[in-house]
């Protein structure tokens, strides 16, 4: 497949890395020559410096025979015009655009723009992706990461193991024997900053971050086994009243849990916009680092504080200050992955990575065949792939123990006839089954070869 990626920032670079690693013909376009140089030097891609929306630039990038264009520059307008030019001038079959402005999104989602007028096949909204990720963290306070698979019947939980975890120093094989009816499996372990797929004889230690797949009905029991509780917060404080904070507050208002929410926003104009848009949420105009404002917001009584300003360091410091003042759970929005190792020492419970959320969303739309979902783990360290077993696949009709999965891949869950099952070596995969696989980044191409999933769109 021939793909043109417009925008060589963090999102564009990650998408280019994934697609070039799958032997696609990828060209990266950006007006910044340094970003183009970084992409061409570190990835197996072609690079072109220029404005992505210019027809002559797209012509040089090979738009006339491209299968897809992904417009992920920092400008909504450039992304929209790029898709329009790709459609009108070059008839590119598939066009994906990243858009941030709420006004554009409202117009597009309300069908004011038809395909003939604004030909974008898929719209990706980073703010909405981040807001959904934030809601998932709030609703699952015992985890640092969470995602849903198999039509909501299976969940992946990221759990930080504390010293009081009751199953420390226990081989994973023994856990399966002790809890034989539990539909859960540990598929990934991050220890001292390194992520790996565990072996049955591996043990878990305090400080490990683990990724567990479990049936949706077994979430509470799974958390309990690893020393966590599933209590949802009743009071939430949001620091940052921008698009993300506003979307989260609005969703909490509309939810059935009746969560009491307060928002702190530094900009008076933005605080007024948030106050007008919300009905039951109290909006305070002030600095989230100001202890007086935090006390006015009742920080000592909140079950969770969500810091989603547009500055990573403010989010980290606000989280620390709120926790020191008595807040229960601290969740910080962090764009810079180099800051993530600081979260543990600072006592921050969970983070949201906008880049990872956006990359995962785009990957879900650009992979086709029988792939139903893709979720990126950490800083693109691994992927979780949900796919349907094809009759032509080498895994169809074989027991899991008979399949030569790469060392960094584990089957996380299998769905047969609508029933989610814990994968065992004797479980036989049949045509039509749904399978979820955890794979380290280097092993993703090998997994997709096993699945015989086409990366083509047609």
C-alpha positions in Angstrom: 0.0 0.0 0.0 1.3 3.5 -0.9 0.7 6.0 1.9 1.4 9.7 2.1 1.7 11.1 5.7 1.4 14.9 5.9 3.0 16.1 9.2 6.2 14.6 10.6 5.5 15.5 14.2 5.2 12.9 16.9 1.9 11.4 15.6 3.0 11.4 12.0 6.3 9.9 12.9 4.7 7.1 14.9 2.2 6.3 12.1 5.1 6.2 9.6 7.1 3.9 11.9 4.2 1.4 12.1 3.4 1.5 8.4 6.9 1.4 7.1 7.6 -1.5 9.5 4.8 -3.4 7.7 6.6 -3.0 4.3 4.3 -0.3 3.0 5.5 2.4 0.6 5.5 5.5 2.9 6.3 9.1 2.1 6.4 11.8 4.8 5.7 15.4 3.9 6.4 18.4 6.3 7.4 22.0 5.9 10.1 21.5 8.6 13.2 20.0 7.0 14.6 18.8 10.3 11.4 16.7 11.0 11.6 15.3 7.5 15.3 14.5 8.0 14.6 12.8 11.3 12.0 10.6 9.7 14.1 9.6 6.7 17.2 8.9 8.9 15.4 6.7 11.4 12.7 5.1 9.3 12.4 3.3 6.0 10.4 6.1 4.4 10.8 8.7 1.7 10.7 12.4 2.8 9.7 15.6 1.1 10.0 19.1 2.5 7.1 21.4 1.5 3.5 22.5 2.3 1.3 19.4 2.3 -1.7 21.2 0.9 0.1 22.4 -2.2 -0.8 20.3 -5.3 2.7 20.4 -6.7 4.1 19.0 -3.4 1.5 16.2 -3.3 2.4 15.5 -6.9 6.0 15.0 -6.0 5.0 12.9 -3.1 3.3 10.5 -5.5 -0.4 11.3 -4.8 -1.4 10.2 -8.3 -1.1 6.5 -7.4 -1.4 6.8 -3.6 -3.8 4.5 -1.8 -4.2 6.8 1.2 -3.3 10.2 2.6 -3.1 10.9 6.3 -3.2 14.6 7.1 -1.8 15.1 10.6 -0.2 18.5 10.6 -0.7 21.0 13.4 -3.2 23.0 11.3 -6.8 22.0 10.9 -7.1 24.1 7.8 -4.0 22.6 6.2 -5.3 19.1 7.0 -8.7 19.8 5.4 -7.3 21.5 2.3 -4.9 18.6 1.9 -7.7 16.1 1.8 -9.7 18.3 -0.6 -6.7 18.6 -3.0 -6.0 14.8 -2.7 -9.6 14.1 -3.6 -10.3 16.7 -6.3 -6.9 16.7 -8.1 -5.5 13.2 -7.5 -8.5 11.1 -6.6 -6.8 9.5 -3.6 -9.2 6.8 -2.4 -8.8 7.1 1.3 -8.3 10.3 3.3 -7.8 10.7 7.1 -7.6 14.1 8.8 -6.7 15.1 12.3 -8.9 18.0 13.4 -8.9 19.9 16.7 -11.4 22.8 16.5 -14.7 22.1 18.0 -16.5 24.2 15.4 -15.2 22.1 12.5 -16.1 18.8 14.4 -19.6 20.0 15.2 -20.2 20.9 11.6 -18.8 17.7 10.2 -20.6 15.4 12.7 -23.9 17.2 12.0 -23.5 16.3 8.3 -23.3 19.9 7.2 -20.2 18.9 5.2 -21.0 16.1 2.9 -18.3 13.9 1.2 -18.6 15.9 -2.0 -18.0 19.2 -0.2 -15.4 18.1 2.3 -14.1 14.7 1.3 -12.6 13.3 4.5 -13.3 9.6 5.1 -12.2 9.6 8.7 -11.9 12.5 11.1 -9.6 12.0 14.2 -10.1 14.4 17.1 -7.2 14.3 19.5 -9.2 16.2 22.2 -12.1 13.7 22.0 -9.7 10.7 22.1 -7.9 12.2 25.1 -11.2 12.9 26.8 -12.4 9.3 26.4 -9.1 8.1 27.7 -9.4 10.4 30.7 -12.9 9.1 31.4 -11.7 5.6 31.3 -9.0 6.4 33.9 -11.5 8.1 36.2 -14.0 5.3 36.0 -11.2 2.7 36.7 -9.2 4.5 39.5 -7.2 1.4 40.4 -5.5 1.2 37.0 -3.0 3.4 35.2 -4.3 2.2 31.8 -7.4 0.6 30.5 -9.0 -0.3 27.2 -12.0 -2.4 26.0 -12.0 -5.2 23.5 -14.4 -7.8 22.0 -17.5 -5.5 21.9 -17.0 -4.6 25.6 -16.8 -8.1 26.9 -13.1 -8.0 27.6 -10.9 -5.4 29.2 -7.2 -4.7 29.4 -6.1 -3.3 32.8 -2.8 -1.7 33.6 -2.1 -2.3 37.2 0.8 -1.0 39.4 1.8 -3.6 41.9 2.3 -2.4 45.5 4.2 -4.1 48.3 0.9 -5.3 49.8 -0.2 -7.1 46.6 -1.2 -10.6 47.8 0.3 -12.5 44.8 3.8 -11.2 44.7 6.6 -13.7 44.2 4.1 -16.2 42.8 4.8 -17.8 39.4 2.1 -16.9 36.8 1.5 -20.6 36.2 0.6 -21.0 39.8 -1.8 -18.1 39.7 -3.7 -19.9 36.9 -4.0 -22.9 39.1 -5.1 -21.0 42.2 -7.8 -19.0 40.4 -8.9 -21.6 37.8 -12.3 -20.0 37.3 -10.9 -16.5 36.8 -11.0 -15.4 33.1 -7.8 -13.3 33.3 -4.2 -13.5 32.1 -1.1 -11.3 32.5 0.2 -10.5 29.1 2.8 -7.8 29.7 5.1 -6.7 32.5 7.1 -3.5 32.7 10.0 -3.8 35.2 12.6 -1.1 35.7 11.3 0.7 32.6 11.5 -2.4 30.3 8.3 -4.0 28.9 8.3 -7.7 28.2 5.9 -10.6 27.6 6.1 -12.9 30.6 6.7 -16.6 30.7 4.5 -19.0 32.8 7.3 -19.4 35.3 7.9 -15.6 35.8 7.0 -14.0 39.1 5.7 -10.6 39.9 7.4 -8.1 42.2 6.5 -4.9 44.0 6.9 -1.9 41.6 6.0 -3.9 38.5 3.5 -2.5 36.1 1.4 -5.3 34.6 -1.1 -5.5 31.8 -3.9 -7.9 32.5 -6.7 -9.1 30.2 -9.9 -10.1 31.9 -13.5 -10.7 31.1 -15.6 -7.6 31.8 -17.5 -9.5 34.5 -14.3 -10.5 36.3 -12.8 -7.0 36.5 -13.6 -6.5 40.2 -12.2 -9.9 41.2 -9.1 -9.4 39.1 -8.4 -6.1 40.8 -8.9 -7.6 44.2 -6.4 -10.5 43.5 -3.8 -7.9 42.6 -4.5 -5.8 45.7 -6.8 -3.2 44.2 -10.4 -2.0 44.7 -12.9 -1.2 42.1 -14.6 1.7 43.9 -15.5 4.5 41.4 -14.9 8.1 42.5 -17.9 10.2 43.6 -16.1 13.6 43.6 -13.8 14.7 40.8 -11.7 17.9 40.4 -10.6 18.8 36.8 -7.7 21.3 36.5 -7.9 22.8 33.0 -11.1 23.9 31.4 -10.0 23.6 27.8 -11.6 21.2 25.2 -10.4 18.1 27.0 -11.5 19.2 30.5 -14.8 20.5 29.2 -15.6 17.3 27.3 -14.8 15.2 30.4 -16.9 17.4 32.7 -19.8 17.3 30.3 -19.6 13.5 30.0 -19.5 13.2 33.8 -22.6 15.4 34.0 -24.5 13.2 31.6 -23.4 9.9 33.2 -25.6 7.9 35.4 -23.1 7.8 38.3 -24.0 11.4 39.3 -20.3 12.3 39.9 -19.8 15.7 41.7 -17.4 17.6 39.5 -15.6 20.9 39.8 -13.3 22.6 37.3 -10.4 25.0 37.8 -9.5 27.1 34.8 -6.8 29.9 34.8 -8.1 31.9 31.8 -11.2 33.9 32.8 -12.6 33.9 29.3 -12.2 30.1 29.0 -13.7 29.6 32.5 -16.8 31.6 31.4 -17.1 29.5 28.3 -16.9 26.3 30.4 -19.4 27.7 33.0 -21.9 28.5 30.3 -21.5 25.0 28.7 -22.0 23.1 31.9 -25.1 22.8 34.0 -24.3 21.1 37.4 -20.5 21.6 37.4 -18.9 24.4 39.4 -16.3 26.3 37.5 -13.6 28.3 39.4 -11.4 30.9 37.7 -7.9 30.5 39.1 -4.5 28.8 39.0 -4.5 25.0 39.7 -1.2 25.4 41.5 -2.7 27.9 43.9 -3.4 26.2 47.2 -6.2 28.6 48.1 -8.0 27.8 44.9 -7.5 24.1 45.5 -9.0 24.4 49.0 -11.9 26.4 47.6 -12.5 23.5 45.2 -12.5 21.0 48.1 -9.4 19.2 47.0 -9.0 17.4 50.3 -12.4 15.6 49.7 -12.1 14.7 46.0 -11.6 11.0 45.0 -9.7 11.9 41.8 -8.0 15.0 40.4 -7.6 15.2 36.6 -4.9 17.7 35.4 -5.4 18.4 31.7 -4.0 21.9 31.0 -1.9 22.5 27.9 1.4 22.4 29.8 2.9 19.0 30.9 4.9 20.5 33.8 1.8 22.3 35.1 -0.1 19.0 35.0 2.6 17.2 36.9 3.0 19.9 39.6 -0.8 20.3 40.0 -1.1 16.6 40.5 1.6 16.6 43.1 0.1 19.6 44.9 -3.4 18.2 44.8 -2.3 14.8 46.2 -0.3 16.5 49.0 -3.5 18.4 49.9 -5.5 15.2 50.3 -6.8 14.3 46.8 -7.2 10.5 46.3 -6.2 9.7 42.8 -4.0 11.9 40.5 -4.2 11.6 36.7 -2.0 13.9 34.6 -2.0 14.6 30.8 1.6 14.2 29.6 2.6 14.8 26.0 6.4 14.4 26.5 7.2 10.7 27.0 10.5 11.6 28.6 8.6 12.9 31.6 6.8 9.6 32.3 9.6 8.0 34.4 9.0 10.9 36.9 5.5 9.9 37.6 6.3 7.1 40.1 8.7 9.2 42.2 6.2 12.0 42.2 3.4 9.8 43.4 1.2 10.4 40.3 -1.2 7.4 39.8 -1.9 7.5 36.1 -1.2 9.4 33.0 -2.8 10.1 29.6 -0.6 10.2 26.5 -2.4 12.2 23.8 0.0 10.9 21.1 -0.7 7.3 22.0 -4.5 7.8 22.0 -4.3 9.5 18.6 -2.0 6.9 17.1 -4.2 4.1 18.3 -7.2 5.7 16.8 -5.6 6.2 13.4 -4.2 2.7 13.4 -7.7 1.3 14.0 -8.8 3.1 10.8 -5.9 2.3 8.5 -5.7 -1.4 9.2 -8.3 -3.4 7.4 -9.0 -7.0 6.5 -10.3 -8.7 9.7 -8.5 -6.4 12.2 -11.2 -4.9 14.5 -9.1 -2.9 16.9 -5.5 -1.8 17.6 -4.3 -0.3 20.9 -0.8 1.2 21.3 0.9 0.4 24.7 3.1 3.0 26.3 5.4 4.9 24.1 4.6 2.6 21.1 6.3 -0.2 23.0 3.7 -2.8 22.1 0.3 -3.2 20.4 -2.8 -5.1 21.3 -4.5 -6.4 18.1 -8.1 -7.7 17.9 -8.8 -9.7 14.8 -11.0 -12.4 13.4 -9.5 -15.7 12.5 -9.6 -16.3 8.8 -10.2 -19.7 7.2 -7.0 -19.2 5.2 -5.0 -18.3 8.3 -2.2 -20.7 9.5 -3.7 -20.5 13.0 -7.2 -21.7 12.0 -7.9 -25.2 13.2 -4.8 -25.4 15.5 -4.4 -25.4 19.2 -2.7 -22.3 20.7 0.2 -24.4 21.9 0.8 -25.6 18.3 1.1 -22.0 16.9 4.6 -20.6 16.5 3.9 -17.2 18.0 7.0 -14.9 18.3 8.6 -14.6 21.7 7.2 -11.2 22.4 3.5 -12.1 21.7 0.8 -13.7 23.8 -2.8 -14.5 23.2 -4.8 -12.4 25.6 -8.4 -13.5 24.9 -10.5 -15.6 22.5 -14.1 -15.2 21.7 -16.1 -18.2 20.4 -19.8 -17.8 19.6 -20.0 -14.7 21.6 -18.4 -16.2 24.7 -15.1 -14.8 25.9 -12.6 -17.5 27.0 -9.3 -17.4 28.8 -6.7 -18.7 26.3 -5.1 -22.1 27.2 -2.6 -24.2 25.3 -5.3 -26.7 24.4 -7.8 -24.2 23.1 -8.4 -24.6 19.4 -8.8 -21.6 17.2 -11.5 -21.9 14.5 -12.6 -19.8 11.6 -14.8 -16.9 12.8 -13.3 -16.8 16.3 -12.2 -13.4 17.5 -8.7 -13.3 19.0 -6.8 -10.6 20.9 -3.0 -10.7 20.9 -0.5 -8.6 22.9 2.7 -8.1 20.9 5.8 -6.2 21.5 6.4 -3.6 18.7 9.2 -5.7 17.0 6.9 -8.7 16.8 3.8 -7.0 15.4 4.6 -7.8 11.7 5.1 -11.5 12.5 1.8 -11.6 14.3 0.0 -10.0 11.4 1.6 -12.5 9.1 0.2 -15.3 11.3 -3.2 -13.7 11.1 -2.9 -13.2 7.4 -4.4 -9.8 7.8 -4.4 -7.6 4.7 -3.1 -4.1 5.3 -4.9 -3.2 2.0 -8.1 -1.2 2.1 -10.0 -2.8 -0.7 
